[in-house]
Amino acid sequence: MKYTSKRLWICAGLLTLTAIHAAPMPQQGQISANGITIAYESFGPTDRETILLIAGAGMQLTGWPVQLCEELVKRGYRVVIYDNRDGAPANLISF
């Protein structure tokens, strides 16, 4: 019984530390213009100066390291990344 109780306290402590030190989840959304929908993620408060990370053709928004976005937020910026590839969650583009 004592062993189980200690294990529960350790688990509760780890959950508390994780909640305190975990980075906030990015805001996810989609924006539409000219019949095209593009998925994006935004890190940091919206009232900060914004950095838009622009990737090469075909790169997914998941290609940007989350650690880079979090570090820029720590330095006082808002970071926006977007999905410029030709596929879900962005629309397919027909030529």
MOFEN-V982647 format. One record per residue. N is the residue number from 0. SS is DSSP state (alpha for helix, beta for strand, coil for the rest). PSI is psi as a letter, one per 30 degrees, with the letter a starting at -180 (NA if undefined). OMEGA is omega in radians with two decimals (NA if undefined). Layout:
N_SS_PSI_OMEGA ; N_SS_PSI_OMEGA
This chain:
0_coil_e_3.14 ; 1_alpha_e_3.13 ; 2_alpha_e_3.13 ; 3_alpha_e_3.14 ; 4_alpha_e_3.12 ; 5_alpha_e_3.14 ; 6_alpha_e_3.11 ; 7_alpha_e_3.12 ; 8_alpha_e_3.11 ; 9_alpha_e_3.12 ; 10_alpha_e_3.13 ; 11_alpha_e_3.11 ; 12_alpha_e_3.11 ; 13_alpha_e_3.09 ; 14_alpha_e_3.12 ; 15_alpha_e_3.12 ; 16_alpha_e_3.12 ; 17_alpha_e_3.14 ; 18_alpha_e_-3.11 ; 19_alpha_e_-3.00 ; 20_alpha_f_-3.13 ; 21_coil_k_3.11 ; 22_coil_k_3.11 ; 23_coil_k_3.13 ; 24_coil_k_3.10 ; 25_coil_l_3.06 ; 26_beta_k_3.14 ; 27_beta_k_3.11 ; 28_beta_a_3.07 ; 29_beta_k_3.08 ; 30_beta_k_-3.11 ; 31_beta_k_3.06 ; 32_beta_k_3.08 ; 33_coil_h_3.10 ; 34_coil_g_3.14 ; 35_beta_k_3.08 ; 36_beta_k_-3.13 ; 37_beta_k_3.09 ; 38_beta_k_3.11 ; 39_beta_l_2.98 ; 40_beta_k_-3.12 ; 41_beta_k_3.12 ; 42_beta_k_3.06 ; 43_coil_l_-3.13 ; 44_coil_k_-3.09 ; 45_coil_f_-3.12 ; 46_coil_g_3.14 ; 47_coil_l_3.00 ; 48_coil_k_-2.99 ; 49_beta_k_3.00 ; 50_beta_k_3.09 ; 51_beta_j_3.12 ; 52_beta_j_-3.08 ; 53_coil_k_-3.10 ; 54_coil_l_3.06 ; 55_coil_l_-3.11 ; 56_coil_k_3.08 ; 57_coil_f_-3.13 ; 58_coil_k_3.08 ; 59_coil_l_3.09 ; 60_alpha_f_3.11 ; 61_alpha_f_3.11 ; 62_alpha_f_3.11 ; 63_coil_k_3.10 ; 64_coil_k_3.13 ; 65_alpha_e_-3.14 ; 66_alpha_e_3.09 ; 67_alpha_e_3.14 ; 68_alpha_e_-3.13 ; 69_alpha_e_3.13 ; 70_alpha_e_3.10 ; 71_alpha_e_3.08 ; 72_alpha_e_3.10 ; 73_alpha_f_-3.13 ; 74_coil_g_2.99 ; 75_coil_g_-3.12 ; 76_coil_l_2.89 ; 77_beta_k_-3.11 ; 78_beta_k_3.08 ; 79_beta_k_3.03 ; 80_beta_l_-3.12 ; 81_beta_l_-3.06 ; 82_coil_j_-3.09 ; 83_coil_g_3.13 ; 84_coil_l_-3.09 ; 85_coil_i_-3.13 ; 86_coil_l_-3.09 ; 87_coil_k_0.08 ; 88_coil_f_3.03 ; 89_coil_l_3.13 ; 90_coil_l_2.98 ; 91_coil_k_-3.12 ; 92_coil_k_3.11 ; 93_coil_k_3.12 ; 94_coil_NA_NA
